[in-house]
Amino acid sequence: MKKLITIILFTFSMQIFAQQYQVTKQKNVTLSKEQIDLENKKIEETKKEKSRAYHRAYSKEYRAKNIEKFREYERIKAREYRARNKLQATT
């Protein structure tokens, strides 16, 4: 029952908001090849920059995780080394 009421309310709200929405369309809109190429280049640069930003963030997180793993590995090795030296010193 709740789902049905939700769907009905959603439908009414969409109708209310859709009445205010208008798309203006101009006739005879033409773009030159240069304008199209320029817009395509802008889109490509934006996509590349977003990709770079994502990879920078990912790489930063990945490096931080690996640095922590490396430090933990070094601590374990240092403990083993100290234990080995202590054992050799006692014998």
QUICORFEN-V567831 format. One record per pair of residues at least 24 apart in sequence whose ideal C-beta (glycine too) atoms are under 10 Angstrom apart, sorted by the first residue. I is the first residue (numbers start at 1). J is the second residue. If there is no record, write none. Layout:
[[I & J] [I & J]]
This chain:
none
